[in-house]
Amino acid sequence: MSKKRRDFLKQIGIGSSALLVGSAINKNLFAQDTVGKEQKAKPKEYMVRENHKLPPLPYAYDSLEPIIDVETMHLHHDKHHAGYVKGLNKAESMVAKARTENDYSLIKHWERELAFHGSGHILHTIYWENLSPQGGGTPDGILIDAINSEFGNFDTFKAQMIAATNSVEGSGWGVLAYQPVFGKLTILQAEKHQNLTQWGAMPLLVIDVWEHAYYLKYMNKRAEYVNKIFDIINWKDVKKRLEQIM
């Protein structure tokens, strides 16, 4: 092989190596740059704080039969109430995120979520404790005194409580509450979980008339469910709540 040919091939080899090395370096740099861009573009995840837990039922799922069937109890407690707990934790976490990042562009949405899910969690927790397999009958002590003072007698109270609960528009609750501003009991309606209530009113007895609370057993017969639920109301729990307030 002539000297000129050997020199030419050597030059080609060196040039090819340089091109290969340069190509590898450029490819590596491009890959790193792409990863960096992907990482920058990915939104920062925010950990949902689990400040609230679903409380267990104070009795077995079938304990309120035949007034409330076991299937409804599982659906109502394990799915619906659990959903409000999850929604409340999410709302509180997103409000905390807004404070941390000083970004309140979605605060209206998350404040609504706080009111809806927070009230749903509170009311359901009271609802389970307001009911008992040994419930029914009539209240006594400070509770019946307060009822007689405001409504005249228990039967009049019961009639108004049933009428108010049955006539809740859409989904919501009938609520017997103590209003400390007025110093007396009051019967209220709550549409959804948070609408139509009074500031400062403290729930003592709540009756859930969202359809998930009764529809599997009673279908569209809300009034039948509301009337029968008085057979399992835990008046001891209602009285204890009033005693703690007063």
ZIVENLIN-V648475 format. One record per residue. OMEGA is omega in whole degrees, -180 to 180 (999 if undefined). Layout:
OMEGA + OMEGA
This chain:
-177 + -179 + -180 + -179 + 179 + 179 + -179 + 179 + 179 + 179 + 179 + -179 + 179 + -179 + -180 + 179 + -179 + 179 + -180 + 179 + -180 + 180 + 179 + 179 + 180 + 180 + 180 + 179 + 180 + 179 + 179 + -180 + 179 + 178 + 180 + 179 + 179 + -180 + 179 + -176 + -177 + -179 + -179 + 180 + -180 + -176 + 177 + 178 + 178 + 180 + -175 + 180 + 176 + 180 + 176 + 175 + 179 + -180 + 180 + -177 + -178 + -173 + -176 + 174 + 0 + -178 + 176 + -175 + -174 + 179 + 178 + -180 + 179 + -179 + -175 + -177 + -171 + -178 + -174 + 179 + 178 + 179 + 178 + 176 + 179 + 179 + 178 + 178 + 179 + -178 + 179 + 179 + -178 + 174 + 176 + 177 + 179 + 178 + -178 + -177 + -178 + -179 + -176 + -177 + -180 + -174 + 179 + 179 + -175 + 174 + 175 + 179 + 177 + -178 + -176 + -176 + 178 + 178 + 178 + 179 + -179 + -176 + 179 + 178 + 177 + -177 + -179 + -178 + 177 + -177 + -179 + 174 + 178 + -177 + -180 + -179 + -178 + 179 + 176 + 174 + -176 + -178 + -180 + 176 + 180 + 178 + -180 + -179 + -175 + -172 + 180 + 177 + -176 + -177 + 178 + 175 + -177 + -180 + 180 + -180 + 179 + -179 + -179 + -179 + -180 + -174 + 173 + -178 + -178 + -179 + 179 + -171 + 163 + -172 + 165 + -176 + 170 + 180 + -177 + 178 + -180 + -180 + -178 + 175 + 176 + 176 + -177 + 168 + 172 + 172 + -167 + 176 + -166 + -176 + 175 + 179 + 179 + 173 + 175 + -180 + -175 + -175 + 175 + -180 + 180 + 178 + -176 + 175 + 162 + -176 + -179 + -179 + -173 + -166 + -179 + -177 + -172 + -176 + -177 + -178 + -178 + -176 + 179 + 177 + -177 + 178 + -177 + -177 + 176 + 178 + -180 + 178 + 180 + -176 + 177 + 178 + 179 + -180 + 180 + 179 + 179 + 179 + -180 + 180 + -172 + 999
